[in-house]
Amino acid sequence: MVYEKKELPDKVQKIGFLLTGIGLILVLVSYFIDPAREAFNNIIGLMFFGSITIGALVLVALEYLSGAVWSTPFRRVSEFIASSLPIMLLFAIPLFFMMHTLFHWTHTEVVAADPILSGKTPYLNIPFFIGRTIGVVALFYLFYLVFVKNSLKQDKTKEQKLTKTNVKLSAVFMFFAGIGITVLAVDWMMSLEPHWFSTIFGIYFISATLLAGLAATTFTAVSLNESGYLVKGLTTDHYYSLGALMFAITNFWAYIAFSQFLLIWYANIPEETFWFVARWEGGWGFVSVLLMIARFAIPYAALLSQPSKSDPKNLQRVSIFILFAHFIDLYWLVMPTFSKTIVFSFYELGFPVLSIGIIMLVFYAQAKKKNLAPIGDPKLQRGIDFHL
């Protein structure tokens, strides 16, 4: 194994500061001009930022749990992306003060006159809602701290038992990850329309979260490796594995999305169909069609062949496009509750720009202090030697 720690170029930090500054200005201006609209965009920003960081953490746990070796040289990249996770609570703080604007079920007089909402009061109430968000993020971050503590310690000690400990922790984490991601999706997005529900919505967002984390990891890992910042010896076989996993999860997301639509369409129950009807009227049909093309058709075609999965430039392009499509997906899920007609301008740009800027800054800070590869992991050499 050959690894030489190199400092990331200063331009990474400069771009991170620039994006963070631009995003913060857009957010503040938007909140000043139209607080209600920006609060809905804040939800999109919360879920966009959270899905990337939580998705990266899930990738770390999946590697340990599955015993995969090909991904070991890239695992530290996922760890660094996941390190931004607690900042998710900063995205949530403004929303805690805007809940009466966002959520129909926070109005006491409305709930009292609605037997359906009254029945959901034990779950849909502000103290429990805020507590769930803080609890889920805190739990995820606790797992992150333990995973990374063992991973970094292994850089120095090379103890095999630290890997075994993280494998056991991963089994526990995956159980809570499924529940936690579902809770965040149901609370922040499904409860915007408290009369509507879908039993598939949780796994819908779980697949989107994993894909977002993988896209961010793939773009970063390929960029770093092509510039010589990771271990030497990584080949197109490693790239192929990243591409194949993105291809597989893209197909899985499409399967879940179509299943959710098909079941609701086939049953044709008004209490369920109104949610999709709202996403077809007032111009939202354009976004619905765009989502099918951007979220599935284009990534599917771009990653279908074996050479496309192994091409570093193609992987970088597709990763960026998947994150763009993920943003469109969240926009499609959230904004029709705010407006019956399609709306899009600078208001919608602040939070995604801010999210990317913050993740870049935190990643740069982590890379300055720590190795970009888990040099003490006993699987690392096998990971470098991996061939299909």
N, C-alpha and C positions, 0 to 999 in steps of 0.2 A: 504494500500500500504506500502511495506517495501522496502526502497532503502537506501543502505549504500555506499557512495562514496569510492572507493578504487583506489589506484594508480596502473596503469598498470605496469607489471614487466619491469625491465630495459632491459631485453633481447629483447623486442619489439623495443626499440630505437636502441639497438646494431645491431640487424638484419637489421633494416632500414638503418643505416649508412653503414653497410657492403654491402648491395645490391646497395645502391646509389653509393658507391665508385667503386664497380666492374663494374656497368653499365656505369659510367662516364669514366672510363679507357677504356672500350671496345669501347665506342662511339668515344673518342678522337683518339685512335689508328686507328680505322676504317676510320675516316675522314682523317687522315694523309695518310693512305695507298691508299685508293680508295674513294675520295670525292664524285664522282658521285653515286656510289653504296650506300654509307652511307646516301646520301641525300634522296634516295628513302626509305631507312629504317627509316629515320627521319620522313617521312610522316606517315609511319606505327606507329611509336612511338607517334607522335602527335595525331593521331586518336585513338590509343589504350588508351592513357592517358586521352584524352578528352572524349571518350565515357564512361569510368568508372565514371569520376567526374560529367559529365553532366547527365548521366543516374541516378546517385544517387540523383541529384537535382530534376530530373523529378519525382522520387519516392516520394520525400517530397511533391511536389505539388499534385501528384495523391492522396496521403492520405488525404490532406486537401480538395481537390475537391470532392472526393468520399464520404467523411465522414466516412471512414473506422476506426474501433477501434482496430482491432487485430494487426495492424502494428504500433500503437502508441508507444508501449514500445521499438520498434526498430528504431524509426524515427531519434533519435539523432545520431545513427550510420551512417545513410545516410547523415545527415548534416555534420558530421565530414569528411566523404569521399569527399563530394562535396566541402569542404573548400580548397582543392588543386586546384580548377578550374583555378584561374588566372595564375598558373605556366604553364598552357598550352601555354601561349604566349612566355615563354622562349624556349619551344620546337619549336616554329614557327620562332624565330629570325634567326637561321642559314639558314632556308629555304628561307627566304626573300632575302638572298644573293646568293642563288643557283637557282633562278627561271629560268634563261636562260638554265641551265643544265637540269632542270626537265620538263619544259613546252614548247611544240612545238610552242604554240601560242605567246610566248614572242619574237620570232624572226621576226623583221619587214619585212625583205625581203621575208620570207615564207608567212606571212599573206598577203602581197601585191599581191602575185601570186596565192592566194587561195581564191576564192569568198566566200566559206563557212566560213572560218576563218575571212575574212574581215567583213562579216555580224555579227559576234559575237564580234567584237572589242569593241562596247559600254559596254559590260559586261566583256569580257576577256581582261582586261588591268591591268598592274601591280599596279598602284596607287589604283584603285577601288578594286582590289583583296586583297591587304594588308589592306585596310580600312575596307573591309567586315569582314575579320578575327578578327581584333582588335575590331570592333564594336559588333560582335556577342558574343565574349568572355566577353567583358565589360558589355554588357546587361545582359547576364546570371549571371555574378558575382553581378551585382546590385540587381537582384532579390534574389540571395542567401543572400546578406547582410540584406535585409529587412526581408526575411523569418526567418533568424536566430536571428536577433535582437528581433523580436517579440517573438520567441520561448524562448530565454534566459530570456527576461524580464518577461515572464509568469512564469518562475521558481520561481521568487520572489513575483510577484503580484497575480498570479493565476486568472488573468482577462479573462473572457470568450470572451470579445470583441476582444482580440488579435487573437484568433482562427478564429473568423469571418472575421477579416481583412485579415488574410492569405488565407482564402478560396476565398475571392474576388480577391486577388492578383494571386492566383493559376489559376483562370479562364483566366486572362490576360496572365500569363506566358505561359500556354499551347499553346496558339495561337502563340506566338513568338518562343517557343521551337520547334514547328514543322517546322517553316520557318528557324530558325537558324541552326538546325541540318542538314536540307536539304542543306542549303547554304554551310556548311562546307564539306559535302559529295560531292556535285557537284564540288566545287572549288578544293579541295585537291585531289580527286580521279577520278571523272569522267572527269575532264578537262585534265588529263594526256593523254587521247585519245580524243582530241577536236572534232573529226569528229563523235564520237559515243555518243549516248544519250539514256537514258531510263527514261520513265515517272514514273517508279516504284522505281528508285534508291534511292530517298529520303526516302520513307517509308521503304525500305530495310535497310538503315542505322539507321533509327529511331528505328526499332525493335531490331537491333543489339545493339544499344546504351542502350536501356532500359534493355535488357538482361544482358549486361555487368555490369551496375550499380546494378542490382538486385543480380547478382552472387557475386559481391564484398561485398554487404551489407549482403547477406545471410551467406557467410563464416565468416565474421567478427562478425555478431550478434550471430550466433550459437556458435562460439568459445568463445565469451565473456560471454554468458549466461551459457554455460557448466562450465566455470571457476568461476561463481558467481559474475560477475561484473555488471550485469543488475538487474532489479527489481526482487524480488522473486515472485514466483507463475506462471511463464510462463510454459506452458505444451506442449505436443506434438501436440496439436491442433494449436498452433501458428507456430510450425515448418511445420505442414501440409500445412498451408496457404502459407508459403514461397515456399515450394516445388511445390504446385499446381500452383502458379503464374509463377514460372520458367518453369514448364511443359507447361503452356498455351502459354507463349511468345516464347518458343522453337518451338512449333507447328506453331505459327503465322509467325515466321521468315521463316520456311520451306515453308509455303504457299506462302509468298511473293517471296522468291527466286525461287520457281518452276514456279510461275506465270510469273516472268520476263523472265525466260528461255523459257517457253512454247510459249509466245507471239512472241518472237524474232524468235524462231525455226519455228513456224507455218507461219509467214509472209515471212521468208526466203529472207530478203532484205540484199544484200551484205553490205550496209552501217551499218547494225546492227549486222549481224552474225559474222563479222570478230573479234569482241571482244571476243566472246565465242570460236571461232576457235583458237585464240591465247592462250587460257587457256586449250587447249586440245593437243597441239603439243609441241614438244621439252621437253617432260617429265612433262609438266604441267597437263596432264591428270591424273597423279598419285595424284597431289594435289587436283584436282577437285573431284576425287573419295573420297579421304581422308576427304575433307570438308563435303561431304554428310554424311559420316559415323560419323565423330567427331561432326559436328554441329547439326545433327539431330538424327541419328539412336541411338547412344550411350546414349545421354541425355534422349531421349524418352523412351528407355528401362529401364534406371536407375531410372526414376521418374514415371513409369507407374502405379505401384501398390500403394495403400494407405499406407501400412507400409513403403515403400521406401521414400515417401514424408515426413514421420514423424521421420525418423531415423536421428539423428544429425550427425553421422559420414558419412552417405551416402550423406547428404546435403553438408557437407564440401567437400567431394571428388568430387561431381558433380559440385559444384560451381567452384572449381579450374579447373576442366576439361572444363567447359564452357568458362572460361577466356582463357584457352589454345586454344580452338577451335575458339574463337573470334580473337585471334592473327593470326591463320592460315587463317581465312577469310580475314583479312586485307592484309596479305601477298599475298594471291591469287588475291586480287583486284588490288594491286599496282605493285608488282614486275615483272609481265610479260611485262610491259611497258619498264622496264630496260633491261631485258634479255629474248630472245626468248627460251632459254633453262633454265631449273630449276637450281637455285643457292641457296645454303644454307650453312652457316658456322658461325663462331663467329661474323661476321658482323651483322647478323640478331638478335643477342641475346642482344646487348647492351641496346637498348631503352626499351624493355619490362622489363628487370631487373631494369633499372633506374627508370622506371615508378612506379613499385611496391615499390621500396625503398623509393621514395619521398612520396608516398601516406601513407606509414607506418609512416614515420617521422612526417608528418603533422598531422596525426591522433593521434599519441602519444602526440604531443604538445597540441592539442585541448583537449584531454582527461585529461591532467594534470590540465587544468584550469577550465574545465566545467564538469557538470554532464553528465553521459553516458545515462541518461534517462530524458525525458521531465517532470520533477516532478510536474510542475505547470499546465500541460495540463489537462483540465477537463475530457478528454476522457481516460486518462491513467488508472484509476481504472477499467473502463469498458473494456479497452484493456487487462488488466491483468486477468479479470474474463471471458474473451472470451472463449466460447466452441462451438464446431460444433454441 
